[in-house]
Amino acid sequence: KSVTYDKQRNDTILKVEFHSQFWQYYNQRCNEYSFQFDGQECTQPAPIVNSLHKYSSSNSHTIAPPGEVSGFCNATSRGPLQSGPLSISVHITNPCSSGGTSYTGKLYAGKVTSYILVEEYCP
C-alpha cells in the first residue's frame, strides 16, 4: 500500500497512520509492518514499525486482527524530508524467516479497505 503526498514545507514533521487487517496464513510466525518514505525507513525521531506474532501448531491456522501502524517522521537516512512529492508506503517483512503468507486488507461489504492517513505539522 502506498500514496504520494505533496509535502508543503521543509521544516514540518509528518504524522502517518496505516489502518488495515494484518493477515497471517499457515506457518507464518511474525511480521513487521513499517513505513517507508521514498524507499527509506524513518530515522528521526525513530522508525515507524508495528509487529504481529503468533504461534500455532497447526499449519492451517489463520489470524486476521485489525492493525495499525502510526508515528511521526521528519528525516530518513538520506536527511530531512524536503517539500515536494513524497512516496509513502507500508512494507511487510518477515524477521522470523518462517515462511507462510502475509498481507493486509479489510473485507467490508465485498470490498477490501485499507488506508494511509498523512498529516503535516508545523514546528
Backbone bond lengths (Angstrom), bond angles and torsions (degrees), N, CA, C in turn:
res aa  C-N    CA-C-N  psi(-1)  N-CA   C-N-CA  omega(-1)  CA-C   N-CA-C  phi
1 K - - - 1.458 - - 1.506 108.05 -
2 S 1.340 116.97 131.94 1.463 119.85 179.31 1.526 110.17 -150.22
3 V 1.328 114.65 158.74 1.457 122.52 175.71 1.523 107.86 -139.88
4 T 1.321 116.02 158.55 1.458 120.99 170.37 1.518 107.16 -107.45
5 Y 1.327 116.26 126.99 1.458 121.98 -179.21 1.527 108.42 -118.11
6 D 1.313 116.78 135.81 1.466 121.46 178.73 1.531 108.20 -95.38
7 K 1.327 115.43 95.44 1.471 121.19 -178.62 1.524 108.63 -67.69
8 Q 1.334 116.11 131.16 1.456 121.34 -171.65 1.530 114.39 -83.26
9 R 1.329 117.26 -34.76 1.466 120.13 -174.65 1.520 110.81 -137.91
10 N 1.325 116.54 155.88 1.469 122.24 178.29 1.522 112.65 -74.94
11 D 1.334 117.89 -27.91 1.468 120.97 -171.57 1.522 113.80 -98.01
12 T 1.324 118.31 20.95 1.461 121.09 -179.27 1.529 111.07 -104.91
13 I 1.321 114.70 165.78 1.468 121.69 175.53 1.532 107.36 -115.99
14 L 1.330 116.43 144.18 1.465 120.71 179.48 1.519 110.58 -100.65
15 K 1.322 114.98 136.71 1.457 121.55 168.98 1.520 106.29 -105.07
16 V 1.333 117.14 127.28 1.460 121.40 -179.43 1.521 109.99 -124.32
17 E 1.328 115.48 145.34 1.467 122.08 176.44 1.522 108.48 -138.72
18 F 1.321 115.87 140.21 1.460 122.63 173.13 1.516 106.89 -125.28
19 H 1.333 116.58 126.03 1.465 122.41 179.10 1.520 108.18 -121.61
20 S 1.337 115.84 131.17 1.452 120.57 -177.74 1.521 109.00 -168.22
21 Q 1.324 116.56 -166.46 1.452 122.75 166.29 1.513 106.71 -111.95
22 F 1.331 116.30 140.36 1.466 122.26 -178.17 1.522 107.95 -104.11
23 W 1.316 115.91 101.06 1.463 121.57 -176.51 1.520 111.00 -88.07
24 Q 1.336 116.22 137.01 1.462 122.56 171.17 1.524 107.81 -132.80
25 Y 1.330 115.06 128.03 1.460 121.69 179.89 1.522 110.81 -113.96
26 Y 1.313 114.60 154.44 1.455 124.18 170.50 1.517 111.29 57.40
27 N 1.329 118.26 -129.54 1.462 119.66 -171.89 1.527 113.20 -93.61
28 Q 1.333 117.43 19.13 1.465 120.64 176.61 1.526 108.73 -61.57
29 R 1.318 117.73 130.09 1.469 121.08 -176.31 1.527 113.53 -106.85
30 C 1.326 117.97 -35.39 1.463 119.47 179.40 1.521 109.89 -156.50
31 N 1.310 114.18 149.03 1.457 121.81 176.52 1.516 108.66 -137.36
32 E 1.329 115.59 150.09 1.453 121.28 169.68 1.521 107.91 -115.96
33 Y 1.308 114.95 137.06 1.456 122.82 178.72 1.519 106.41 -115.67
34 S 1.339 117.84 119.08 1.459 120.00 -174.14 1.523 111.64 -135.75
35 F 1.328 114.93 149.49 1.455 121.69 174.64 1.509 110.13 -84.36
36 Q 1.332 115.08 143.80 1.462 121.70 171.40 1.519 108.58 -131.07
37 F 1.320 114.50 146.67 1.457 122.94 -178.48 1.522 107.30 -119.94
38 D 1.326 117.36 113.78 1.474 122.22 -172.33 1.530 110.79 49.22
39 G 1.338 116.24 41.58 1.463 122.04 175.46 1.515 116.07 82.58
40 Q 1.336 117.91 5.75 1.472 121.59 -178.18 1.526 110.09 -122.82
41 E 1.344 115.73 141.80 1.463 119.26 174.49 1.517 110.59 -71.04
42 C 1.301 116.19 152.15 1.456 122.19 175.73 1.534 109.07 -65.73
43 T 1.317 116.50 142.08 1.470 120.78 175.42 1.525 112.20 -118.23
44 Q 1.347 116.42 -20.62 1.467 119.72 178.96 1.519 109.58 -132.49
45 P 1.286 120.24 123.27 1.445 124.18 5.06 1.536 114.49 -78.46
46 A 1.350 118.14 -22.15 1.477 121.20 179.47 1.520 108.79 -169.88
47 P 1.353 118.24 163.14 1.472 119.77 173.78 1.529 110.53 -58.56
48 I 1.324 116.36 149.00 1.469 122.28 179.91 1.520 106.84 -107.07
49 V 1.344 116.04 101.83 1.460 122.43 -169.95 1.522 110.14 -140.04
50 N 1.327 116.17 144.94 1.451 122.80 168.04 1.522 106.74 -134.05
51 S 1.315 117.55 158.17 1.461 119.83 -178.87 1.518 110.44 -136.46
52 L 1.325 114.26 158.15 1.459 122.30 177.43 1.517 107.62 -132.31
53 H 1.330 116.22 125.89 1.465 122.14 -178.95 1.522 108.43 -123.48
54 K 1.330 116.12 143.27 1.469 119.96 175.19 1.525 108.71 -148.55
55 Y 1.305 114.71 159.65 1.460 120.10 171.72 1.513 107.49 -134.94
56 S 1.301 115.17 131.71 1.455 120.73 175.87 1.516 108.34 -147.94
57 S 1.312 116.57 135.70 1.461 119.98 176.50 1.529 110.88 -79.37
58 S 1.328 116.64 -9.27 1.458 121.22 -179.67 1.523 110.01 -99.27
59 N 1.322 117.35 130.05 1.461 120.79 177.82 1.523 112.67 -72.38
60 S 1.330 117.96 -10.36 1.459 119.66 -178.32 1.529 112.27 -100.51
61 H 1.321 117.11 2.84 1.465 120.59 -177.67 1.528 110.22 -71.17
62 T 1.333 116.64 129.93 1.465 123.13 179.63 1.522 108.79 -123.31
63 I 1.330 115.83 138.13 1.460 119.41 172.63 1.525 107.95 -126.73
64 A 1.342 116.16 152.94 1.461 120.75 -179.17 1.526 110.31 -151.50
65 P 1.333 117.27 63.28 1.466 118.80 -179.77 1.527 111.50 -75.42
66 P 1.335 117.32 155.06 1.453 118.69 172.30 1.522 109.22 -64.85
67 G 1.314 116.26 145.55 1.458 119.41 -177.52 1.510 112.14 -140.34
68 E 1.326 114.39 159.02 1.457 121.64 178.50 1.519 109.11 -144.47
69 V 1.316 115.28 141.12 1.458 122.29 170.44 1.518 104.84 -124.52
70 S 1.331 118.25 126.79 1.457 119.09 -179.12 1.514 110.37 -151.28
71 G 1.324 114.94 153.68 1.448 120.78 177.73 1.509 111.78 170.83
72 F 1.338 114.58 -173.75 1.453 122.62 -178.40 1.520 109.94 -115.16
73 C 1.344 116.43 148.75 1.462 120.32 177.21 1.519 109.97 -147.09
74 N 1.341 115.06 136.08 1.462 118.91 171.36 1.525 112.11 -130.04
75 A 1.370 117.88 -2.65 1.464 119.45 178.35 1.523 110.80 -160.80
76 T 1.353 114.84 152.00 1.463 122.65 170.89 1.529 107.09 -118.46
77 S 1.330 116.53 -173.03 1.472 119.61 178.32 1.528 111.93 -63.24
78 R 1.317 117.38 -18.05 1.476 121.55 177.32 1.526 112.80 -83.13
79 G 1.340 117.41 -7.96 1.460 121.29 -179.46 1.513 112.07 118.88
80 P 1.349 116.30 -171.37 1.467 120.70 -179.09 1.528 111.58 -60.44
81 L 1.339 115.75 147.41 1.462 120.96 175.79 1.529 107.98 -71.50
82 Q 1.315 116.75 119.68 1.461 122.41 -176.67 1.527 110.82 -90.53
83 S 1.321 115.64 163.44 1.459 120.20 176.99 1.529 109.30 -67.20
84 G 1.330 115.72 156.12 1.452 121.34 -179.24 1.517 111.45 114.20
85 P 1.345 117.63 -176.38 1.469 121.27 -178.25 1.528 111.89 -63.66
86 L 1.308 115.33 136.59 1.463 122.22 -177.61 1.519 108.02 -137.87
87 S 1.332 117.38 124.78 1.458 121.73 175.94 1.526 108.77 -83.86
88 I 1.322 116.31 121.70 1.468 122.16 -179.46 1.516 107.18 -118.03
89 S 1.343 116.72 124.69 1.462 120.17 -175.36 1.525 111.11 -139.50
90 V 1.327 114.37 158.91 1.462 122.34 175.04 1.519 107.76 -108.72
91 H 1.326 115.97 128.88 1.467 121.50 -179.40 1.521 109.78 -115.29
92 I 1.327 115.51 143.58 1.465 122.04 176.55 1.517 107.76 -108.83
93 T 1.335 116.46 125.67 1.457 121.19 175.00 1.519 109.02 -123.54
94 N 1.325 115.53 161.88 1.456 122.59 -177.76 1.528 108.09 -121.74
95 P 1.339 118.24 83.56 1.460 119.95 -177.43 1.525 114.10 -67.60
96 C 1.330 117.55 -16.66 1.467 120.15 -179.58 1.524 112.50 -87.02
97 S 1.323 117.79 -9.28 1.468 122.72 -178.21 1.524 112.09 51.00
98 S 1.331 114.92 45.68 1.466 118.50 -174.90 1.525 113.60 -100.53
99 G 1.315 118.02 4.20 1.460 119.35 -179.69 1.505 111.31 73.89
100 G 1.319 116.43 -160.55 1.453 120.49 -179.66 1.515 111.86 85.29
101 T 1.321 115.76 -170.93 1.450 122.47 -175.74 1.514 109.53 -127.44
102 S 1.323 116.37 138.33 1.458 121.45 178.71 1.516 109.54 -138.32
103 Y 1.312 115.80 144.46 1.450 120.29 172.11 1.513 109.12 -163.03
104 T 1.343 115.93 178.54 1.453 120.63 179.77 1.513 109.26 -123.46
105 G 1.316 116.22 162.28 1.459 121.37 175.15 1.506 111.64 141.25
106 K 1.321 116.18 141.46 1.459 122.18 175.29 1.516 107.86 -107.21
107 L 1.302 116.44 138.00 1.453 120.82 175.07 1.523 107.47 -100.39
108 Y 1.319 116.31 112.75 1.456 121.35 -178.92 1.517 108.27 -135.52
109 A 1.303 116.75 121.79 1.473 122.69 179.87 1.523 110.86 52.38
110 G 1.346 116.57 40.07 1.449 121.16 176.54 1.515 115.11 81.13
111 K 1.339 117.90 4.14 1.463 121.43 -179.91 1.520 109.99 -124.15
112 V 1.324 115.55 145.10 1.461 120.66 175.81 1.518 107.94 -87.51
113 T 1.327 115.93 126.01 1.467 120.14 179.99 1.515 110.41 -124.93
114 S 1.293 115.52 130.18 1.450 125.25 170.93 1.517 105.15 -146.12
115 Y 1.302 117.15 153.02 1.455 115.76 177.00 1.511 111.81 -148.57
116 I 1.339 113.58 153.81 1.463 122.95 173.69 1.529 106.43 -114.28
117 L 1.316 115.72 127.90 1.454 122.68 176.00 1.515 108.33 -108.86
118 V 1.333 117.76 131.51 1.456 122.75 177.83 1.513 108.86 -125.04
119 E 1.337 116.53 128.89 1.456 122.44 175.57 1.523 108.24 -128.00
120 E 1.320 116.04 142.22 1.458 121.37 -178.80 1.530 108.42 -111.64
121 Y 1.343 115.99 127.05 1.464 121.77 -176.85 1.521 110.38 -115.34
122 C 1.342 114.93 134.80 1.459 120.82 175.49 1.529 109.60 -80.12
123 P 1.336 116.84 150.96 1.479 119.54 -179.66 1.517 112.46 -66.59
